[in-house]
């Protein structure tokens, strides 16, 4: 019985090995597929790290997430890169420094007067801040305001200044919460109690700047509309390719005033988002996922249907950042759905790169020339693949037979 079980185990093992061999051979014929599209980069005039625009055509022909995007040199070697994409809206903090009118110390009080009216401030769009040289010391302070630098009025008092942060520099920012005011002048009075003064080097406001991201226009979609008896309009936006859609703008006519619920679906009728259409709302903002068709279902209730006939669309600008040498030729390659995103050391230094100002726009994306007009060239001809498979199976069967013949039988085998 043991001998019989052993033979069965060996047979199963070699059969599985045969299947694996077949899979390996088939995989070897297809795994070497090349990128389907290629685009040249314009002339590189300056060596350094450049922003390379991801055009709508490149985005459309690439995998989601650009896992198959590659930059190659004229020798065909890969060039490391990192990807960056604009944000729809991002917050940028910027310090505006108040001009100093006077600074002096009298008795045990240090006074600093600055002109705050030089900056037009709006409520809740800034933070009042003092820049102070680090010191292991605490001081009490008051802040007052004036419009003529003569008569002063209280703004806040009993402030505690001093003891800087642990950051590795010799200054720190001390944020102070002030009631909103529009005094032209501010006076910071610090009680030193006959001790050395704190060194306040700057005072001002840290402004919150909300900056809109940059977009690249994509080919406009064809628009079709069907008004149904269920009091809904089905508006379909169809693009000539699948683009990473970030913004869609259209004009709705048919009523001067309207406020209607609308639901968006993707190509497979999966829910995307819900919005309210009004005359003031002229754009839909999307996640940037690749879409070739967008369906917008508008609820008309008992009103006449709106008419949507034309649309414009954009993708958020996206770049590849790579080091390119002046005078050399480079190409973009993409269009390989089996490709995996590369991992480069450069990703760890994205915040330390000095970027050349000029943005490089790739040339036209063209299909790669593949022999015999096949989109994917297999490594081996089909008939040779089958010949190798048969030879591998015969060899495995022969080896299994020889192994079983060499297994010694045992007198004490039990049934």
C-alpha positions as a Markdown table, in Angstrom:
| # | Residue | x | y | z |
|---|---|---|---|---|
| 1 | Unk | 0.0 | 0.0 | 0.0 |
| 2 | Unk | 2.8 | 2.4 | 0.8 |
| 3 | Unk | 4.4 | 1.8 | -2.5 |
| 4 | Unk | 1.1 | 2.4 | -4.3 |
| 5 | Unk | 0.5 | 5.7 | -2.3 |
| 6 | Unk | 4.0 | 6.8 | -3.1 |
| 7 | Unk | 3.6 | 6.2 | -6.8 |
| 8 | Unk | 0.3 | 8.2 | -6.8 |
| 9 | Unk | 2.0 | 11.0 | -5.0 |
| 10 | Unk | 4.8 | 11.1 | -7.5 |
| 11 | Unk | 2.3 | 11.1 | -10.4 |
| 12 | Unk | 0.4 | 14.0 | -8.9 |
| 13 | Unk | 3.6 | 15.9 | -8.3 |
| 14 | Unk | 4.7 | 15.6 | -11.9 |
| 15 | Unk | 1.3 | 16.4 | -13.3 |
| 16 | Unk | 1.3 | 19.6 | -11.3 |
| 17 | Unk | 4.8 | 20.3 | -12.5 |
| 18 | Unk | 3.6 | 19.9 | -16.1 |
| 19 | Unk | 0.9 | 22.4 | -15.5 |
| 20 | Unk | 3.4 | 24.8 | -14.0 |
| 21 | Unk | 5.7 | 24.3 | -17.0 |
| 22 | Unk | 2.8 | 25.0 | -19.4 |
| 23 | Unk | 1.9 | 28.2 | -17.5 |
| 24 | Unk | 5.5 | 29.4 | -17.4 |
| 25 | Unk | 5.9 | 28.8 | -21.1 |
| 26 | Unk | 2.7 | 30.7 | -21.9 |
| 27 | Unk | 3.6 | 33.5 | -19.6 |
| 28 | Unk | 7.1 | 33.8 | -21.2 |
| 29 | Unk | 5.4 | 34.4 | -24.5 |
| 30 | Unk | 3.4 | 37.4 | -23.3 |
| 31 | Unk | 5.2 | 38.9 | -20.3 |
| 32 | Unk | 7.6 | 40.9 | -22.5 |
| 33 | Unk | 4.9 | 43.1 | -24.0 |
| 34 | Unk | 6.2 | 46.6 | -24.7 |
| 35 | Unk | 4.5 | 49.9 | -24.3 |
| 36 | Unk | 2.0 | 50.6 | -26.9 |
| 37 | Unk | 2.6 | 54.3 | -27.3 |
| 38 | Unk | 5.6 | 56.6 | -27.4 |
| 39 | Unk | 6.1 | 60.4 | -27.4 |
| 40 | Unk | 9.2 | 62.5 | -27.8 |
| 41 | Unk | 10.1 | 65.3 | -25.4 |
| 42 | Unk | 10.9 | 68.7 | -26.7 |
| 43 | Unk | 14.5 | 69.9 | -26.8 |
| 44 | Unk | 16.2 | 70.1 | -23.3 |
| 45 | Unk | 17.9 | 73.5 | -23.1 |
| 46 | Unk | 19.0 | 73.3 | -19.5 |
| 47 | Unk | 20.3 | 70.4 | -17.4 |
| 48 | Unk | 18.4 | 69.9 | -14.1 |
| 49 | Unk | 15.1 | 68.7 | -12.7 |
| 50 | Unk | 12.2 | 69.5 | -15.1 |
| 51 | Unk | 8.4 | 69.3 | -14.9 |
| 52 | Unk | 7.1 | 67.2 | -17.7 |
| 53 | Unk | 3.4 | 67.8 | -18.5 |
| 54 | Unk | 1.1 | 64.7 | -18.4 |
| 55 | Unk | -1.1 | 65.7 | -21.4 |
| 56 | Unk | -4.7 | 64.5 | -21.7 |
| 57 | Unk | -3.6 | 62.0 | -24.5 |
| 58 | Unk | -0.9 | 60.5 | -22.2 |
| 59 | Unk | -3.3 | 60.3 | -19.3 |
| 60 | Unk | -6.0 | 58.6 | -21.5 |
| 61 | Unk | -3.7 | 56.0 | -22.9 |
| 62 | Unk | -2.0 | 55.2 | -19.5 |
| 63 | Unk | -3.3 | 53.0 | -16.7 |
| 64 | Unk | -5.1 | 54.6 | -13.8 |
| 65 | Unk | -2.4 | 56.0 | -11.5 |
| 66 | Unk | 0.1 | 56.0 | -14.4 |
| 67 | Unk | 1.6 | 52.7 | -13.4 |
| 68 | Unk | 2.8 | 52.2 | -17.0 |
| 69 | Unk | 4.2 | 55.7 | -17.5 |
| 70 | Unk | 8.0 | 55.7 | -18.3 |
| 71 | Unk | 10.7 | 58.2 | -19.3 |
| 72 | Unk | 13.5 | 56.7 | -21.3 |
| 73 | Unk | 16.8 | 58.2 | -22.6 |
| 74 | Unk | 17.9 | 57.9 | -26.3 |
| 75 | Unk | 19.9 | 54.8 | -25.2 |
| 76 | Unk | 16.6 | 53.2 | -24.0 |
| 77 | Unk | 17.6 | 53.5 | -20.3 |
| 78 | Unk | 14.8 | 54.3 | -17.8 |
| 79 | Unk | 15.0 | 57.8 | -16.2 |
| 80 | Unk | 13.8 | 58.0 | -12.5 |
| 81 | Unk | 10.9 | 60.4 | -11.9 |
| 82 | Unk | 8.2 | 61.3 | -9.4 |
| 83 | Unk | 4.6 | 62.3 | -10.1 |
| 84 | Unk | 2.9 | 65.5 | -8.8 |
| 85 | Unk | -0.7 | 66.6 | -9.3 |
| 86 | Unk | -2.3 | 69.9 | -8.6 |
| 87 | Unk | -4.9 | 70.1 | -5.8 |
| 88 | Unk | -8.3 | 71.7 | -6.6 |
| 89 | Unk | -7.7 | 74.2 | -3.8 |
| 90 | Unk | -4.8 | 74.5 | -1.4 |
| 91 | Unk | -4.0 | 76.7 | 1.6 |
| 92 | Unk | -0.8 | 78.6 | 1.5 |
| 93 | Unk | 0.3 | 80.6 | 4.6 |
| 94 | Unk | 2.2 | 83.8 | 4.0 |
| 95 | Unk | 3.6 | 86.2 | 6.6 |
| 96 | Unk | 3.0 | 89.9 | 6.0 |
| 97 | Unk | 5.4 | 92.0 | 8.2 |
| 98 | Unk | 4.1 | 95.3 | 9.8 |
| 99 | Unk | 6.4 | 98.3 | 9.3 |
| 100 | Unk | 8.0 | 99.4 | 12.6 |
| 101 | Unk | 7.2 | 103.0 | 13.6 |
| 102 | Unk | 9.2 | 103.1 | 16.8 |
| 103 | Unk | 10.9 | 100.8 | 19.4 |
| 104 | Unk | 12.1 | 102.0 | 22.8 |
| 105 | Unk | 12.3 | 101.1 | 26.5 |
| 106 | Unk | 11.1 | 103.5 | 29.2 |
| 107 | Unk | 11.5 | 102.5 | 32.9 |
| 108 | Unk | 10.5 | 98.8 | 33.0 |
| 109 | Unk | 8.3 | 98.8 | 29.9 |
| 110 | Unk | 9.5 | 98.0 | 26.4 |
| 111 | Unk | 7.3 | 99.4 | 23.6 |
| 112 | Unk | 7.1 | 98.4 | 20.0 |
| 113 | Unk | 4.7 | 100.4 | 17.7 |
| 114 | Unk | 3.9 | 99.0 | 14.2 |
| 115 | Unk | 1.7 | 100.1 | 11.4 |
| 116 | Unk | -1.0 | 97.5 | 10.9 |
| 117 | Unk | -3.2 | 99.5 | 8.5 |
| 118 | Unk | -0.8 | 98.9 | 5.7 |
| 119 | Unk | -2.4 | 95.5 | 5.1 |
| 120 | Unk | -6.1 | 95.1 | 4.3 |
| 121 | Unk | -7.3 | 92.4 | 6.6 |
| 122 | Unk | -10.6 | 90.5 | 6.7 |
| 123 | Unk | -12.0 | 88.8 | 9.7 |
| 124 | Unk | -10.7 | 85.2 | 10.3 |
| 125 | Unk | -8.3 | 85.2 | 7.4 |
| 126 | Unk | -5.2 | 85.8 | 9.4 |
| 127 | Unk | -3.3 | 85.1 | 12.7 |
| 128 | Unk | -1.4 | 87.8 | 14.6 |
| 129 | Unk | 2.2 | 86.7 | 15.2 |
| 130 | Unk | 5.4 | 87.9 | 16.9 |
| 131 | Unk | 8.8 | 86.6 | 15.8 |
| 132 | Unk | 11.0 | 86.4 | 19.0 |
| 133 | Unk | 14.6 | 85.4 | 19.5 |
| 134 | Unk | 14.6 | 82.3 | 21.7 |
| 135 | Unk | 15.0 | 82.9 | 25.4 |
| 136 | Unk | 14.3 | 80.9 | 28.5 |
| 137 | Unk | 12.3 | 83.9 | 29.9 |
| 138 | Unk | 8.7 | 84.9 | 30.4 |
| 139 | Unk | 7.2 | 88.4 | 30.2 |
| 140 | Unk | 3.8 | 90.0 | 30.6 |
| 141 | Unk | 2.5 | 92.1 | 27.7 |
| 142 | Unk | -0.5 | 94.2 | 26.6 |
| 143 | Unk | -1.5 | 95.3 | 23.1 |
| 144 | Unk | -3.4 | 98.5 | 22.3 |
| 145 | Unk | -4.6 | 100.2 | 19.1 |
| 146 | Unk | -4.7 | 103.7 | 17.7 |
| 147 | Unk | -5.7 | 105.4 | 14.5 |
| 148 | Unk | -3.5 | 108.5 | 15.0 |
| 149 | Unk | -0.5 | 107.1 | 16.9 |
| 150 | Unk | -1.4 | 109.4 | 19.8 |
| 151 | Unk | -4.6 | 108.2 | 21.6 |
| 152 | Unk | -4.5 | 104.5 | 22.5 |
| 153 | Unk | -7.2 | 102.0 | 23.2 |
| 154 | Unk | -7.0 | 98.6 | 24.8 |
| 155 | Unk | -7.2 | 95.5 | 22.6 |
| 156 | Unk | -5.9 | 92.7 | 24.9 |
| 157 | Unk | -3.8 | 92.4 | 28.1 |
| 158 | Unk | -2.2 | 90.0 | 30.4 |
| 159 | Unk | -0.4 | 88.2 | 27.6 |
| 160 | Unk | 2.4 | 85.8 | 28.5 |
| 161 | Unk | 5.4 | 86.0 | 26.0 |
| 162 | Unk | 8.5 | 83.9 | 25.9 |
| 163 | Unk | 9.9 | 80.3 | 26.0 |
| 164 | Unk | 10.4 | 79.3 | 22.4 |
| 165 | Unk | 9.6 | 76.0 | 20.6 |
| 166 | Unk | 12.0 | 73.1 | 20.2 |
| 167 | Unk | 12.7 | 73.7 | 16.5 |
| 168 | Unk | 16.3 | 73.9 | 15.5 |
| 169 | Unk | 16.6 | 77.7 | 14.9 |
| 170 | Unk | 17.2 | 80.7 | 17.0 |
| 171 | Unk | 13.7 | 82.3 | 16.5 |
| 172 | Unk | 10.2 | 81.1 | 17.1 |
| 173 | Unk | 6.7 | 82.3 | 16.2 |
| 174 | Unk | 4.3 | 83.3 | 19.0 |
| 175 | Unk | 0.7 | 83.4 | 17.9 |
| 176 | Unk | -1.6 | 85.8 | 19.6 |
| 177 | Unk | -5.4 | 85.7 | 19.4 |
| 178 | Unk | -6.6 | 89.3 | 18.9 |
| 179 | Unk | -10.2 | 90.5 | 18.7 |
| 180 | Unk | -10.9 | 91.6 | 15.1 |
| 181 | Unk | -10.0 | 95.3 | 14.7 |
| 182 | Unk | -9.0 | 97.9 | 12.1 |
| 183 | Unk | -6.7 | 100.1 | 14.0 |
| 184 | Unk | -4.0 | 101.6 | 11.9 |
| 185 | Unk | -1.3 | 101.3 | 14.6 |
| 186 | Unk | -0.7 | 98.6 | 17.2 |
| 187 | Unk | 1.5 | 99.0 | 20.3 |
| 188 | Unk | 3.0 | 96.0 | 22.0 |
| 189 | Unk | 4.0 | 96.9 | 25.6 |
| 190 | Unk | 6.1 | 94.3 | 27.5 |
| 191 | Unk | 6.7 | 94.5 | 31.2 |
| 192 | Unk | 10.4 | 93.7 | 31.9 |
| 193 | Unk | 10.5 | 94.5 | 35.6 |
| 194 | Unk | 14.0 | 95.9 | 35.3 |
| 195 | Unk | 15.2 | 92.7 | 33.5 |
| 196 | Unk | 16.6 | 92.5 | 29.9 |
| 197 | Unk | 14.0 | 92.8 | 27.2 |
| 198 | Unk | 12.8 | 90.0 | 24.9 |
| 199 | Unk | 14.2 | 90.5 | 21.4 |
| 200 | Unk | 11.1 | 90.9 | 19.1 |
| 201 | Unk | 12.5 | 90.9 | 15.6 |
| 202 | Unk | 9.3 | 91.1 | 13.6 |
| 203 | Unk | 5.6 | 91.4 | 14.1 |
| 204 | Unk | 2.8 | 90.9 | 11.5 |
| 205 | Unk | 0.1 | 88.5 | 10.4 |
| 206 | Unk | 0.2 | 85.0 | 8.9 |
| 207 | Unk | -2.3 | 85.2 | 6.1 |
| 208 | Unk | -4.3 | 82.2 | 4.8 |
| 209 | Unk | -4.2 | 82.3 | 1.0 |
| 210 | Unk | -6.5 | 79.9 | -0.8 |
| 211 | Unk | -5.2 | 79.2 | -4.2 |
| 212 | Unk | -7.0 | 77.4 | -7.0 |
| 213 | Unk | -5.3 | 74.5 | -8.7 |
| 214 | Unk | -4.3 | 74.7 | -12.4 |
| 215 | Unk | -6.2 | 72.7 | -15.0 |
| 216 | Unk | -5.6 | 71.4 | -18.5 |
| 217 | Unk | -8.5 | 71.4 | -21.0 |
| 218 | Unk | -9.4 | 68.0 | -22.5 |
| 219 | Unk | -11.4 | 67.4 | -25.7 |
| 220 | Unk | -15.0 | 68.4 | -25.1 |
| 221 | Unk | -17.6 | 65.6 | -24.8 |
| 222 | Unk | -20.6 | 65.0 | -27.0 |
| 223 | Unk | -23.8 | 65.8 | -25.1 |
| 224 | Unk | -27.1 | 63.9 | -25.5 |
| 225 | Unk | -30.2 | 64.5 | -23.5 |
| 226 | Unk | -33.4 | 62.4 | -23.0 |
| 227 | Unk | -36.3 | 63.8 | -21.2 |
| 228 | Unk | -38.4 | 61.0 | -19.7 |
| 229 | Unk | -42.0 | 60.7 | -18.5 |
| 230 | Unk | -40.7 | 60.0 | -15.0 |
| 231 | Unk | -40.1 | 63.8 | -14.7 |
| 232 | Unk | -36.3 | 63.3 | -15.1 |
| 233 | Unk | -33.8 | 64.3 | -17.7 |
| 234 | Unk | -30.9 | 61.9 | -18.6 |
| 235 | Unk | -27.9 | 63.9 | -19.8 |
| 236 | Unk | -25.0 | 61.9 | -21.1 |
| 237 | Unk | -21.5 | 63.3 | -21.7 |
| 238 | Unk | -19.4 | 61.1 | -23.9 |
| 239 | Unk | -15.7 | 61.7 | -24.5 |
| 240 | Unk | -13.6 | 60.2 | -27.3 |
| 241 | Unk | -11.4 | 58.5 | -24.7 |
| 242 | Unk | -11.2 | 57.8 | -21.0 |
| 243 | Unk | -9.7 | 61.0 | -19.4 |
| 244 | Unk | -9.0 | 61.8 | -15.7 |
| 245 | Unk | -12.0 | 64.1 | -15.4 |
| 246 | Unk | -11.7 | 66.8 | -12.7 |
| 247 | Unk | -14.0 | 69.5 | -13.8 |
| 248 | Unk | -17.0 | 69.7 | -16.2 |
| 249 | Unk | -18.7 | 73.0 | -17.1 |
| 250 | Unk | -22.0 | 73.3 | -19.0 |
| 251 | Unk | -24.7 | 75.9 | -19.6 |
| 252 | Unk | -28.3 | 74.9 | -18.6 |
| 253 | Unk | -31.0 | 76.9 | -20.4 |
| 254 | Unk | -34.8 | 76.8 | -20.5 |
| 255 | Unk | -35.5 | 78.6 | -17.2 |
| 256 | Unk | -34.2 | 81.8 | -15.7 |
| 257 | Unk | -34.4 | 80.5 | -12.2 |
| 258 | Unk | -34.0 | 76.9 | -11.2 |
| 259 | Unk | -32.8 | 74.7 | -8.3 |
| 260 | Unk | -32.8 | 71.0 | -9.2 |
| 261 | Unk | -31.3 | 67.9 | -7.7 |
| 262 | Unk | -29.0 | 66.0 | -10.0 |
| 263 | Unk | -27.1 | 62.6 | -9.5 |
| 264 | Unk | -24.0 | 61.6 | -11.5 |
| 265 | Unk | -23.1 | 58.1 | -12.5 |
| 266 | Unk | -20.1 | 56.6 | -14.3 |
| 267 | Unk | -19.8 | 54.4 | -17.4 |
| 268 | Unk | -21.1 | 51.4 | -15.4 |
| 269 | Unk | -23.9 | 53.3 | -13.8 |
| 270 | Unk | -22.1 | 53.4 | -10.5 |
| 271 | Unk | -23.1 | 56.3 | -8.2 |
| 272 | Unk | -20.5 | 59.2 | -8.2 |
| 273 | Unk | -22.0 | 62.1 | -6.4 |
| 274 | Unk | -25.1 | 64.3 | -5.9 |
| 275 | Unk | -25.4 | 68.0 | -6.5 |
| 276 | Unk | -27.9 | 70.9 | -6.8 |
| 277 | Unk | -28.1 | 72.7 | -10.2 |
| 278 | Unk | -28.6 | 76.5 | -10.0 |
| 279 | Unk | -27.9 | 79.4 | -12.3 |
| 280 | Unk | -24.8 | 80.2 | -10.2 |
| 281 | Unk | -23.4 | 76.7 | -10.2 |
| 282 | Unk | -21.8 | 76.3 | -13.6 |
| 283 | Unk | -19.2 | 73.6 | -12.9 |
| 284 | Unk | -19.2 | 70.0 | -11.6 |
| 285 | Unk | -16.0 | 69.1 | -9.7 |
| 286 | Unk | -15.0 | 65.4 | -9.9 |
| 287 | Unk | -12.4 | 63.2 | -8.2 |
| 288 | Unk | -10.1 | 62.9 | -11.3 |
| 289 | Unk | -10.9 | 59.2 | -12.0 |
| 290 | Unk | -10.7 | 58.2 | -15.6 |
| 291 | Unk | -14.1 | 58.4 | -17.3 |
| 292 | Unk | -15.2 | 58.1 | -20.9 |
| 293 | Unk | -18.9 | 58.6 | -20.2 |
| 294 | Unk | -20.8 | 60.5 | -17.5 |
| 295 | Unk | -24.5 | 60.3 | -16.9 |
| 296 | Unk | -26.3 | 63.1 | -15.1 |
| 297 | Unk | -29.9 | 62.5 | -14.0 |
| 298 | Unk | -31.7 | 65.7 | -13.3 |
| 299 | Unk | -35.0 | 65.7 | -11.4 |
| 300 | Unk | -37.4 | 68.2 | -13.0 |
| 301 | Unk | -40.4 | 67.6 | -10.7 |
| 302 | Unk | -43.3 | 69.5 | -12.4 |
| 303 | Unk | -41.1 | 72.1 | -14.2 |
| 304 | Unk | -40.1 | 72.0 | -17.8 |
| 305 | Unk | -36.8 | 70.2 | -18.4 |
| 306 | Unk | -33.6 | 72.1 | -18.6 |
| 307 | Unk | -31.7 | 72.0 | -21.9 |
| 308 | Unk | -28.0 | 71.1 | -21.7 |
| 309 | Unk | -26.3 | 71.0 | -25.2 |
| 310 | Unk | -22.6 | 71.9 | -24.8 |
| 311 | Unk | -19.9 | 71.2 | -22.3 |
| 312 | Unk | -16.3 | 71.8 | -21.6 |
| 313 | Unk | -14.0 | 69.6 | -19.4 |
| 314 | Unk | -10.6 | 69.7 | -17.7 |
| 315 | Unk | -8.2 | 67.6 | -15.8 |
| 316 | Unk | -6.1 | 68.8 | -13.0 |
| 317 | Unk | -2.5 | 69.4 | -14.2 |
| 318 | Unk | -0.2 | 66.6 | -13.5 |
| 319 | Unk | 3.6 | 66.4 | -13.9 |
| 320 | Unk | 6.4 | 64.0 | -13.9 |
| 321 | Unk | 9.6 | 65.5 | -12.4 |
| 322 | Unk | 12.9 | 64.1 | -13.6 |
| 323 | Unk | 16.5 | 65.1 | -14.1 |
| 324 | Unk | 17.2 | 65.7 | -17.8 |
| 325 | Unk | 20.5 | 66.7 | -19.4 |
| 326 | Unk | 20.7 | 69.5 | -21.9 |
| 327 | Unk | 21.0 | 68.4 | -25.5 |
| 328 | Unk | 20.0 | 64.8 | -25.0 |
| 329 | Unk | 16.8 | 63.2 | -26.4 |
| 330 | Unk | 14.2 | 61.6 | -24.2 |
| 331 | Unk | 10.9 | 59.8 | -24.8 |
| 332 | Unk | 7.7 | 59.1 | -22.9 |
| 333 | Unk | 6.4 | 55.5 | -23.1 |
| 334 | Unk | 3.0 | 54.3 | -21.9 |
| 335 | Unk | 0.2 | 51.9 | -22.7 |
| 336 | Unk | 1.1 | 48.6 | -21.1 |
| 337 | Unk | -1.7 | 47.3 | -18.9 |
| 338 | Unk | 0.5 | 44.7 | -17.3 |
| 339 | Unk | 3.1 | 47.2 | -16.1 |
| 340 | Unk | 3.7 | 47.9 | -12.4 |
| 341 | Unk | 4.6 | 51.4 | -11.1 |
| 342 | Unk | 8.4 | 51.7 | -10.7 |
| 343 | Unk | 9.9 | 52.5 | -7.3 |
| 344 | Unk | 12.8 | 55.1 | -7.4 |
| 345 | Unk | 14.9 | 56.6 | -4.6 |
| 346 | Unk | 14.0 | 60.0 | -6.0 |
| 347 | Unk | 10.6 | 59.8 | -4.2 |
| 348 | Unk | 12.3 | 60.4 | -0.9 |
| 349 | Unk | 13.8 | 63.7 | -2.0 |
| 350 | Unk | 10.7 | 65.3 | -3.6 |
| 351 | Unk | 10.8 | 68.4 | -1.3 |
| 352 | Unk | 14.5 | 69.0 | -1.8 |
| 353 | Unk | 14.6 | 69.3 | -5.6 |
| 354 | Unk | 15.3 | 72.6 | -7.4 |
| 355 | Unk | 13.0 | 72.7 | -10.4 |
| 356 | Unk | 13.8 | 74.3 | -13.7 |
| 357 | Unk | 11.2 | 77.0 | -14.4 |
| 358 | Unk | 10.3 | 75.9 | -18.0 |
| 359 | Unk | 7.6 | 73.1 | -18.2 |
| 360 | Unk | 8.2 | 70.5 | -20.9 |
| 361 | Unk | 5.3 | 69.4 | -23.0 |
| 362 | Unk | 5.7 | 66.1 | -24.8 |
| 363 | Unk | 5.2 | 65.8 | -28.5 |
| 364 | Unk | 2.4 | 63.8 | -30.1 |
| 365 | Unk | 1.7 | 60.3 | -28.8 |
| 366 | Unk | 2.1 | 57.7 | -31.5 |
| 367 | Unk | 1.6 | 53.9 | -31.5 |
| 368 | Unk | 4.8 | 51.8 | -31.2 |
| 369 | Unk | 5.6 | 49.9 | -34.4 |
| 370 | Unk | 5.2 | 46.2 | -33.7 |
| 371 | Unk | 6.0 | 43.5 | -36.3 |
| 372 | Unk | 3.1 | 41.7 | -38.1 |
| 373 | Unk | 0.8 | 44.5 | -36.8 |
| 374 | Unk | 0.2 | 42.5 | -33.6 |
| 375 | Unk | -0.5 | 44.8 | -30.6 |
| 376 | Unk | 1.6 | 42.4 | -28.4 |
| 377 | Unk | 4.5 | 40.4 | -29.8 |
| 378 | Unk | 4.7 | 37.0 | -28.2 |
| 379 | Unk | 8.2 | 35.8 | -27.3 |
| 380 | Unk | 7.7 | 32.5 | -29.2 |
| 381 | Unk | 5.7 | 31.3 | -32.1 |
| 382 | Unk | 2.6 | 29.3 | -31.0 |
| 383 | Unk | 3.7 | 26.0 | -32.7 |
| 384 | Unk | 7.0 | 26.1 | -30.9 |
| 385 | Unk | 5.2 | 26.7 | -27.6 |
| 386 | Unk | 3.2 | 23.5 | -28.1 |
| 387 | Unk | 6.2 | 21.6 | -29.1 |
| 388 | Unk | 8.0 | 22.6 | -25.9 |
| 389 | Unk | 5.0 | 21.8 | -23.8 |
| 390 | Unk | 4.8 | 18.3 | -25.3 |
| 391 | Unk | 8.5 | 17.7 | -24.8 |
| 392 | Unk | 8.3 | 18.9 | -21.2 |
| 393 | Unk | 5.4 | 16.5 | -20.5 |
| 394 | Unk | 7.1 | 13.5 | -22.1 |
| 395 | Unk | 10.2 | 14.2 | -20.1 |
| 396 | Unk | 8.3 | 14.5 | -16.9 |
| 397 | Unk | 6.5 | 11.2 | -17.6 |
| 398 | Unk | 9.7 | 9.4 | -18.4 |
| 399 | Unk | 11.4 | 10.6 | -15.2 |
| 400 | Unk | 8.4 | 9.6 | -13.1 |
| 401 | Unk | 8.4 | 6.1 | -14.7 |
| 402 | Unk | 12.1 | 5.7 | -14.0 |
| 403 | Unk | 11.7 | 6.8 | -10.4 |
| 404 | Unk | 8.9 | 4.4 | -9.7 |
| 405 | Unk | 10.9 | 1.5 | -11.2 |
| 406 | Unk | 13.7 | 2.2 | -8.8 |
| 407 | Unk | 11.6 | 2.2 | -5.7 |
| 408 | Unk | 12.3 | -1.1 | -3.9 |
| 409 | Unk | 9.3 | -3.1 | -2.9 |
| 410 | Unk | 8.9 | -4.2 | 0.8 |
| 411 | Unk | 7.9 | -7.6 | 2.0 |
| 412 | Unk | 6.0 | -6.2 | 4.9 |
| 413 | Unk | 3.6 | -3.8 | 2.9 |
| 414 | Unk | 0.2 | -3.9 | 4.6 |
| 415 | Unk | -2.9 | -3.8 | 2.6 |
